[in-house]
Amino acid sequence: QVQLQESGGGLVQTGGSLRLSCVASGSRFRMHDMGWYRQAPGKQRELVAVITIGGSTNYTDSVKGRFTISRTNAKNTVYLQMSSLKPEDTAAYYCAAKVYGATDFDSWGQGTQVTVSS
C-alpha cells in the first residue's frame, strides 16, 4: 500500500476552477492505478476519475469535459483539474490507489473538501 495526502480543496464560485493534488509516499507509485472519489453529505461515494499506470483515463459522465486527471510519476503525484464547477460538485474528494491489475482501490487519503457556491 501507499500513503496518500490530498490538498487543493476549498471554496469556489460556480464556474470556477480548482486543482486537487495527491502525493503518494511509499514504494512503487508508478505501479499503481490512481483514482479520485467524492462523497457528498447523504450520498454514496462516487468514483470520479481514474488514471492507469499507462496513462489511460476514465471519467464519470457528470464530469466529462470539465475534469482532467493526470499524474507525474517523478513527483509521486496525481492531480484532478476541475473546471466549470457546479454546486453539485460539492463534496469531500478522496485520492485512492490500487496496484495495477487489482480489482479494488485499497489505499485512501484523508480527503479534501470542495465547496462550490451558487
NORVENWO-V951042 format. One record per pair of residues at least 12 apart in sequence whose ideal C-beta (glycine too) atoms are under 10 Angstrom apart, sorted by the first residue. I is the first residue (numbers start at 0). J is the second residue. Records with the same first field share a line. If there is no record, write none. Layout:
BEGIN
I: J, J
END
This chain:
BEGIN
0: 23, 25, 26, 31, 96, 97, 98, 105, 106, 107
1: 21, 22, 23, 24, 25, 26, 27, 28, 30, 31, 33, 75, 94, 95, 96, 97, 98, 105, 106, 108
2: 22, 23, 24, 25, 96, 106, 107, 108
3: 21, 22, 23, 24, 25, 28, 31, 33, 75, 77, 93, 94, 95, 96, 106, 107, 108, 109, 110
4: 20, 21, 22, 23, 24, 76, 94, 108, 109, 111
5: 19, 20, 21, 22, 35, 77, 79, 91, 92, 93, 94, 107, 108, 109, 110, 111, 112
6: 18, 19, 20, 21, 22, 94, 108, 111
7: 19, 20, 21, 78, 79, 80, 81, 92, 111, 113
8: 20, 81, 90, 91, 92, 110, 111, 112, 113, 114
9: 111, 112, 113, 114, 115
10: 89, 112, 113, 114, 115, 116
11: 81, 84, 88, 89, 113, 114, 115, 116
12: 84, 86, 115, 116, 117
13: 83, 84, 85, 86, 87, 88, 115, 116, 117
14: 82, 83, 84, 85, 115
15: 81, 82, 83, 84, 115, 116
16: 65, 80, 81, 82, 83, 84
17: 79, 80, 81, 82, 84, 88, 92, 111, 113, 114, 115
18: 67, 69, 78, 79, 80, 81, 82
19: 35, 37, 47, 66, 68, 77, 78, 79, 80, 81, 92, 93, 94, 108, 111, 113
20: 71, 74, 76, 77, 78, 79, 94, 111
21: 33, 34, 35, 70, 75, 76, 77, 78, 79, 92, 93, 94, 95, 96, 108, 111
22: 74, 75, 76, 77, 94, 108
23: 70, 72, 74, 75, 76, 77, 94, 96, 106, 108
24: 75
25: 75, 96, 106
26: 75
27: 52, 75, 98, 99
28: 52, 70, 71, 72, 73, 74, 75, 76, 77, 96
29: 52, 70, 72, 73, 75, 99
30: 52, 72, 96, 97, 98, 99, 100
31: 50, 51, 52, 70, 72, 75, 77, 95, 96, 97, 98, 99, 101, 104, 105, 106
32: 49, 50, 51, 52, 53, 55, 70, 77, 95, 96, 97, 98, 99, 100, 101, 104
33: 48, 49, 50, 51, 52, 68, 69, 70, 76, 77, 78, 79, 94, 95, 96, 97, 104, 106
34: 46, 47, 48, 49, 50, 51, 57, 68, 77, 79, 93, 94, 95, 96, 97, 104, 107
35: 47, 48, 49, 50, 58, 59, 62, 66, 68, 77, 78, 79, 81, 92, 93, 94, 95, 108
36: 48, 49, 59, 90, 91, 92, 93, 94, 95, 104, 107, 108, 110
37: 59, 62, 79, 88, 89, 90, 91, 92, 93, 110, 111, 113
38: 90, 91, 92, 93, 110
39: 87, 88, 89, 90, 91, 113
40: 89, 90, 91
42: 90
44: 90, 91, 93, 95
45: 59, 61, 62, 90
46: 58, 59, 95, 104
47: 59, 61, 62, 66, 68, 79, 81, 88, 90, 92, 93
48: 62, 63, 66, 67, 68, 69, 77, 79, 80, 81
49: 68, 77, 95, 97, 104
50: 67, 68, 69, 70, 77, 78, 79
51: 70, 99
52: 70, 72, 98, 99, 100
53: 99
54: 68, 69, 70, 72
56: 68, 69, 70
61: 85, 87, 88
62: 79, 81, 82, 83, 84, 85, 88
64: 82, 83
65: 80, 81, 82, 83, 84, 85, 88
66: 79, 80, 81, 82, 83, 84, 88
67: 79, 80, 81, 82
68: 80, 81
76: 94
77: 94, 95, 96
78: 94
79: 92, 94, 111, 113
81: 113, 115
84: 113, 114, 115, 116
85: 115, 117
86: 114, 115, 116, 117
87: 115, 117
88: 113, 114, 115
89: 112, 113, 114, 115, 116, 117
90: 110, 112, 113, 114, 115
91: 109, 110, 111, 112, 113, 114
92: 108, 110, 111, 112, 113
93: 107, 108, 109, 110, 111
94: 106, 107, 108, 109, 110, 111
95: 107, 108
96: 108
END
